[in-house]
């Protein structure tokens, strides 16, 4: 074997060892999967017959209509929005030290997860949901340290308040995040910021509708209708068997990461343990809504994946190198099959 072949094989092994990624390796995989998602969306979804928008609230309907009227622009937006969502979500995992040792694994894992979950009918709505959820989580997790950053809390709550206006089922995610944040950061000033920020998008939407001659509470009724009309039947076309296998793999990694977290929690700070509590309980509430109440939508499945995402690097950090590489390759394979 020549020296160049040995170097190439070593470098490939480094790229596949996701727990020890350098930034440029994670960014390379992110751009690769974001480009692939753009191609898949452009070839399979952007120029097809648009899906009906009646069940979506006002902002979701507007996003869906824009994608139907401007498919090329919507397709070109896939790459920058996917990259922005992945970087926003992965950056916070490094800054708040969620794991026993530092890792940039979340960049590549976010790229693969978004690649597997966004290409679908209604991809434009999913893109906006991914960006909002990533910003909400990415900003909110900063707020659990000893020094609260008010602008991070306010903007996180703005994103959470906007989510139900995109898809009514995301009320579940917004409600549990708001409730747990109030419980964990429950000073009067912080509660005031949370309530004002999370209600601002809905109030602004109601006011604009009223200015244009509509019913002031029309957006509220649309959100309620979207939530009550949601059922498991809504995700049959989205949650195909290959994508279901991918989601199952994601949940398996989350369960494994949770077990490893409890083995290592004494080495983590109190603020990090609060973050894990927030993410784990939010995941249980979303799963309960889907499996117990039958409330489901592609947007809620995507939100579930993004809630899980900050936790799963724990598995790769605590696993041996060979195990990490094998599972990472399997994760990539399930993602590729999910969009095939």
C-alpha positions as CSV (number, residue, x, y, z in Angstrom):
1,X,0.0,0.0,0.0
2,X,1.4,3.4,-1.0
3,X,1.9,6.3,1.4
4,X,-1.0,8.3,-0.1
5,X,-3.3,5.3,0.3
6,X,-2.3,4.9,3.9
7,X,-2.9,8.6,4.5
8,X,-6.3,8.5,2.8
9,X,-7.4,5.5,4.9
10,X,-6.3,7.2,8.1
11,X,-8.1,10.4,7.2
12,X,-11.2,8.5,6.3
13,X,-11.1,6.8,9.6
14,X,-10.8,10.1,11.4
15,X,-13.9,11.5,9.5
16,X,-15.9,8.4,10.5
17,X,-14.9,8.7,14.1
18,X,-17.5,11.4,14.7
19,X,-16.8,11.9,18.4
20,X,-13.3,13.2,17.6
21,X,-14.2,15.4,14.6
22,X,-12.4,18.6,13.9
23,X,-14.5,21.5,12.9
24,X,-13.6,21.3,9.2
25,X,-14.6,17.6,9.1
26,X,-18.0,18.3,10.6
27,X,-18.5,21.2,8.3
28,X,-17.5,19.1,5.3
29,X,-20.1,16.5,6.1
30,X,-22.7,19.2,6.9
31,X,-22.2,20.8,3.5
32,X,-22.3,17.3,1.8
33,X,-25.6,16.3,3.4
34,X,-27.1,19.7,2.9
35,X,-26.3,19.6,-0.8
36,X,-27.7,16.1,-1.1
37,X,-30.9,17.2,0.7
38,X,-31.2,20.1,-1.8
39,X,-30.8,17.7,-4.8
40,X,-33.4,15.3,-3.3
41,X,-35.9,18.1,-2.7
42,X,-35.4,19.6,-6.1
43,X,-35.8,16.2,-7.9
44,X,-38.6,14.7,-5.9
45,X,-40.7,17.3,-4.1
46,X,-40.2,20.9,-5.2
47,X,-41.9,20.7,-8.6
48,X,-44.6,18.2,-7.8
49,X,-48.3,19.0,-7.1
50,X,-48.4,21.0,-3.9
51,X,-49.9,19.4,-0.8
52,X,-53.2,20.9,0.6
53,X,-52.7,23.7,3.1
54,X,-56.1,23.9,4.7
55,X,-55.0,22.1,7.9
56,X,-52.1,24.5,8.6
57,X,-52.4,27.7,10.6
58,X,-51.8,31.1,8.9
59,X,-47.9,31.2,8.8
60,X,-47.7,27.5,7.8
61,X,-50.1,28.1,4.9
62,X,-48.1,31.1,3.7
63,X,-44.9,29.2,3.8
64,X,-46.5,26.3,1.9
65,X,-48.0,28.6,-0.7
66,X,-44.7,30.4,-1.2
67,X,-43.0,27.1,-1.9
68,X,-45.7,26.1,-4.4
69,X,-45.5,29.4,-6.3
70,X,-41.7,29.6,-6.2
71,X,-40.3,26.1,-6.2
72,X,-36.9,27.0,-7.5
73,X,-36.3,29.6,-4.7
74,X,-37.6,27.2,-2.1
75,X,-35.2,24.5,-3.3
76,X,-32.2,26.9,-3.2
77,X,-33.1,27.8,0.3
78,X,-32.7,24.2,1.5
79,X,-29.0,24.3,1.7
80,X,-28.5,27.6,3.7
81,X,-31.4,27.0,6.1
82,X,-30.3,23.4,6.8
83,X,-26.7,24.5,7.4
84,X,-27.9,27.4,9.7
85,X,-30.2,25.0,11.7
86,X,-27.5,22.4,12.1
87,X,-24.9,24.9,13.2
88,X,-27.2,26.7,15.6
89,X,-28.2,23.4,17.3
90,X,-24.7,21.9,17.5
91,X,-22.9,25.1,18.7
92,X,-24.7,25.1,22.0
93,X,-23.7,21.5,22.8
94,X,-20.1,22.7,22.8
95,X,-20.6,25.9,24.7
96,X,-22.5,24.4,27.6
97,X,-20.4,21.2,27.9
98,X,-23.2,18.7,27.7
99,X,-20.9,15.7,27.7
100,X,-18.0,14.4,29.9
101,X,-15.6,15.5,27.2
102,X,-15.8,18.1,24.4
103,X,-16.9,17.0,21.0
104,X,-18.1,18.5,17.7
105,X,-20.1,15.3,16.9
106,X,-23.4,17.2,16.9
107,X,-22.5,19.0,13.6
108,X,-22.3,15.8,11.5
109,X,-25.2,14.2,13.4
110,X,-27.4,17.2,12.9
111,X,-26.6,17.2,9.2
112,X,-27.5,13.5,8.8
113,X,-30.7,13.9,10.9
114,X,-32.0,16.9,8.9
115,X,-31.1,15.2,5.7
116,X,-33.3,12.2,6.7
117,X,-36.2,14.2,8.0
118,X,-36.7,17.3,5.8
119,X,-37.0,16.0,2.2
120,X,-40.8,15.3,2.0
121,X,-44.0,16.9,0.8
122,X,-44.3,20.2,2.6
123,X,-40.5,20.4,2.9
124,X,-40.7,24.2,3.1
125,X,-42.7,24.1,6.3
126,X,-40.3,21.5,7.7
127,X,-37.3,23.8,6.9
128,X,-38.9,26.7,8.8
129,X,-39.8,24.4,11.7
130,X,-36.2,23.1,11.8
131,X,-34.8,26.6,11.9
132,X,-37.2,27.7,14.6
133,X,-36.7,24.7,16.8
134,X,-33.0,24.8,16.4
135,X,-32.9,28.5,17.4
136,X,-35.3,27.8,20.3
137,X,-33.2,25.0,21.7
138,X,-29.9,26.5,20.8
139,X,-30.7,29.8,22.6
140,X,-32.7,28.3,25.5
141,X,-29.9,26.0,26.6
142,X,-27.6,29.0,27.2
143,X,-30.1,30.2,29.9
144,X,-29.4,27.4,32.3
145,X,-26.0,28.5,33.3
146,X,-25.2,30.7,36.4
147,X,-25.4,33.8,34.3
148,X,-28.7,34.1,32.5
149,X,-28.6,35.9,29.2
150,X,-31.9,37.7,28.9
151,X,-31.7,38.2,25.1
152,X,-31.2,34.5,24.6
153,X,-34.2,33.7,26.7
154,X,-36.4,36.3,24.9
155,X,-35.4,35.2,21.4
156,X,-35.8,31.5,22.3
157,X,-39.3,32.2,23.5
158,X,-40.1,34.2,20.4
159,X,-39.2,31.1,18.3
160,X,-41.3,28.9,20.6
161,X,-44.3,31.3,20.3
162,X,-44.0,31.2,16.5
163,X,-44.0,27.4,16.1
164,X,-47.8,26.9,16.7
165,X,-48.5,29.4,13.9
166,X,-46.6,27.1,11.6
167,X,-48.1,23.8,12.7
168,X,-50.7,23.5,15.5
169,X,-49.2,20.3,16.9
170,X,-46.1,22.2,17.9
171,X,-48.1,23.7,20.7
172,X,-47.0,20.6,22.6
173,X,-43.3,21.4,22.2
174,X,-43.8,25.1,23.0
175,X,-45.9,24.4,26.1
176,X,-43.5,21.9,27.7
177,X,-40.5,24.0,27.0
178,X,-42.2,27.1,28.5
179,X,-43.5,25.2,31.5
180,X,-40.1,23.6,32.3
181,X,-38.2,26.8,31.8
182,X,-40.5,28.6,34.3
183,X,-40.0,25.8,36.8
184,X,-36.3,25.7,36.4
185,X,-35.7,29.5,36.0
186,X,-38.7,30.7,38.0
187,X,-37.8,34.3,39.1
188,X,-40.5,36.9,38.6
189,X,-38.4,38.8,36.0
190,X,-37.7,35.7,34.0
191,X,-41.3,34.6,34.1
192,X,-42.4,38.0,32.8
193,X,-39.9,37.8,29.9
194,X,-41.0,34.2,29.0
195,X,-44.7,35.0,29.0
196,X,-44.3,38.3,27.0
197,X,-42.0,36.8,24.4
198,X,-43.9,33.5,23.9
199,X,-47.2,35.4,23.4
200,X,-45.9,38.1,21.1
201,X,-45.9,36.2,17.8
202,X,-49.6,35.2,18.3
203,X,-50.6,38.7,19.4
204,X,-48.9,40.3,16.4
205,X,-50.5,37.7,14.0
206,X,-53.9,38.4,15.5
207,X,-53.4,42.1,15.2
208,X,-52.3,42.0,11.6
209,X,-55.3,39.8,10.7
210,X,-57.6,42.2,12.4
211,X,-56.0,45.2,10.5
212,X,-56.8,43.4,7.2
213,X,-60.5,43.0,8.2
214,X,-60.4,39.5,9.6
215,X,-61.4,38.1,13.0
216,X,-58.9,39.1,15.7
217,X,-59.0,35.6,17.2
218,X,-58.9,33.9,13.8
219,X,-55.2,32.7,14.1
220,X,-56.1,31.2,17.5
221,X,-58.9,29.3,16.0
222,X,-56.6,28.1,13.2
223,X,-54.0,26.8,15.7
224,X,-56.7,25.0,17.7
225,X,-58.2,23.5,14.6
226,X,-54.7,22.3,13.4
227,X,-54.0,20.7,16.8
228,X,-57.4,19.0,17.1
229,X,-57.4,17.8,13.5
230,X,-53.9,16.2,13.8
231,X,-53.8,12.4,13.9
232,X,-51.5,9.5,13.2
233,X,-53.1,9.3,9.7
234,X,-51.3,12.6,8.9
235,X,-47.9,11.0,9.1
236,X,-48.5,7.9,7.1
237,X,-47.2,9.4,3.9
238,X,-44.3,11.0,5.7
239,X,-43.3,8.2,8.1
240,X,-42.5,5.5,5.6
241,X,-40.9,2.2,6.7
242,X,-37.4,3.4,5.9
243,X,-37.9,6.7,7.7
244,X,-39.5,4.8,10.6
245,X,-36.4,2.7,10.8
246,X,-34.3,5.9,10.9
247,X,-36.4,7.3,13.7
248,X,-36.2,4.0,15.6
249,X,-32.4,4.2,15.3
250,X,-32.4,7.8,16.6
251,X,-34.5,6.8,19.6
252,X,-32.2,3.8,20.3
253,X,-29.2,6.2,20.3
254,X,-31.1,8.5,22.6
255,X,-32.0,5.6,25.0
256,X,-28.3,4.5,25.0
257,X,-27.2,8.1,25.6
258,X,-29.6,8.5,28.5
259,X,-28.2,5.4,30.2
260,X,-24.7,6.7,29.7
261,X,-25.7,10.1,31.0
262,X,-26.8,8.5,34.3
263,X,-23.5,6.7,34.5
264,X,-21.6,10.0,34.1
265,X,-24.0,12.6,35.6
266,X,-21.9,13.2,38.7
267,X,-19.1,14.6,36.5
268,X,-21.5,17.2,34.9
269,X,-22.5,20.5,36.4
270,X,-25.9,21.2,37.9
271,X,-26.9,23.4,35.0
272,X,-26.0,20.7,32.5
273,X,-28.1,18.2,34.5
274,X,-31.1,20.7,34.2
275,X,-30.6,20.7,30.5
276,X,-30.7,17.0,30.3
277,X,-33.8,17.0,32.4
278,X,-35.5,19.5,30.1
279,X,-34.6,17.5,27.0
280,X,-35.6,14.1,28.4
281,X,-38.9,15.2,29.8
282,X,-39.7,17.1,26.6
283,X,-39.0,14.0,24.6
284,X,-41.3,11.9,26.9
285,X,-44.1,14.5,26.5
286,X,-43.9,14.5,22.7
287,X,-43.8,10.7,22.6
288,X,-46.8,10.6,24.9
289,X,-48.7,13.0,22.6
290,X,-47.9,10.9,19.6
291,X,-48.4,7.4,21.0
292,X,-50.9,8.1,23.7
293,X,-53.1,10.9,22.3
294,X,-52.6,10.2,18.6
295,X,-51.5,13.8,17.9
296,X,-48.9,13.7,15.1
297,X,-47.6,15.6,12.1
298,X,-44.4,15.6,10.1
299,X,-43.4,18.8,11.9
300,X,-43.9,17.2,15.3
301,X,-41.7,14.2,14.2
302,X,-39.0,16.6,13.1
303,X,-39.3,18.5,16.4
304,X,-38.9,15.2,18.2
305,X,-35.7,14.4,16.2
306,X,-34.3,17.9,17.0
307,X,-35.0,17.5,20.7
308,X,-33.2,14.1,20.7
309,X,-30.2,15.4,18.7
310,X,-28.3,17.3,21.4
311,X,-28.3,14.1,23.6
312,X,-27.0,11.4,21.2
313,X,-23.4,12.6,20.9
314,X,-23.1,11.2,24.5
315,X,-23.3,7.7,23.0
316,X,-20.4,8.4,20.6
317,X,-18.3,10.1,23.2
318,X,-18.6,7.2,25.7
319,X,-18.3,4.4,23.2
320,X,-15.1,2.8,21.9
321,X,-13.7,4.0,18.6
322,X,-14.7,0.9,16.6
323,X,-18.3,0.9,18.0
324,X,-18.6,4.6,17.3
325,X,-17.5,4.1,13.7
326,X,-19.8,1.2,13.1
327,X,-22.9,2.9,14.6
328,X,-22.1,6.1,12.7
329,X,-21.9,4.2,9.4
330,X,-25.2,2.5,10.2
331,X,-26.8,5.9,11.1
332,X,-25.7,7.3,7.7
333,X,-27.0,4.2,5.9
334,X,-30.5,4.5,7.6
335,X,-30.6,8.2,6.6
336,X,-29.8,7.4,3.0
337,X,-32.4,4.7,2.8
338,X,-35.0,7.0,4.5
339,X,-34.9,9.5,1.6
340,X,-34.4,6.9,-1.2
